[in-house]
C-alpha cells in the first residue's frame, strides 16, 4: 500500500525579522504537549478538510481556522490558528487556554494579511 500523501503542507508564518511565532510557541511547550499539538497539525495536513473536534473555522474571520488540542493532562486546550494559502497550511498564531483568544485571533488576521502581501 502506498504511503498517504499530505493534502496540505504546514509551514510556519515568518515575520519580516525572521521569527516564527508558532514555532516558538511549540518549542515552549513540554515535550508531551508539543507531541499532541504536532500530531493534531499532522492530522489536518493529511485529512484536510477536517472538522471537529480537531479543526474548525474561526467564526466571523473568513479564511482563518484553528487546530484545537487538549494538552496538560486534559485540563487545557491549545489553539493554533492557520489559513490555507496556495495549498499550504500557514501556521499564524497560537496560545493555551481561552483568555487570549481575541488577541491571538487579531494577531493571526494581521499575520495572514502580511503573508498574503509578501507572497
N, C-alpha and C positions, 0 to 999 in steps of 0.2 A: 504494500500500500504506500503511495507517495506521501511525503510529509505535507501537512496542512500549510498553506501559504497565508501570510498576513494579508488581510483585506485593506488595512491601512497601517502605516508605519508611524510609531510615536517618535516625535522629535521634541527637544526642549526649546522653548522660546528663548532667544538670546537678546539681551539688551544691547544698545549701541556700545556700551562699555565692555561687553563680553561676558557678563554674568548670566547665569542660567538659574532664575529664582526657584523653579520647581525642583531642579536637580539639588540645589542647596537645601531645600525643604526636606527632600527624601533622605539625603545624607545625614540630616539632623535627627532622623527617627531612629529608635532602637532597631536592631537588625531584624527581629521578628516582625515588627510593624512594617518596615521597609519591604520585606518579602511579601507581605499581604497586599500592600498597595501596588507593588510591581506586578504581582500575579493578576490583580484586577485590571490594571492597564493592559497587560498582555491579553486578557480575555476580550477586551474591547478591540484590540488590534486584530485578533483572529476571527472575531464574531460580528464585527460591525455590519449593520446597525444592530445594537443590542439594547435591551430595556432594563427595567428594574429587576432585581434590587441593585445591580451594579452600576447602571448608567441611565441617565435621563437628561432631557433638555432642561436648561435653566429657564424658568418662566419669565416672560417679557424681555428676554435677551436673545434675539434671533442669532442663530449660528453658534451659540455657546451651550455646551453640555458639561456634565460633571460625572466623574467616576467617584462612586461612594464606597468606602472601605471601612469595615468595622475593625478597629485596632484596640490595643491596650486591654486585652482580655475581654473584649466585647463591651467595654464601657464608653468608648469614644469613637466618633466617626471622623475619618479623614476624607477630605474632598479635594479632588484635582480637577480644575476647570480646563476645558480644552475646546478647540474648534477644529473642524476638518477643512483643510485648505489644500487644494491640488493633490488629493489622495494622501495627505499626511495628517496625523493627529498631533496638532500643535499644543503642547502642554504649557498653559499660560500662567496659572496661579494655583496655589494650594494652601490648605490650612487644616487644623484639627478643631473639632468641636463645632458649635453653631454661632458663637458670639461674633466671629469675624466675617461672617458670610457677606454682608453688604459691602464691606471694604474690599474683600478679595474678589467679589464679582466685578466691582468697579475697576479694580486693577486688571482683571482678565480682559475686560472690554477695551481698556486703553491699550493693553499689550496686543490685542488682536488687531486693532486699528493700526498700530505701529508695524506689526508683522506684515499686514497687507500692503502698507505703504512701501516697505523696504523689499518686498518680494514680488 
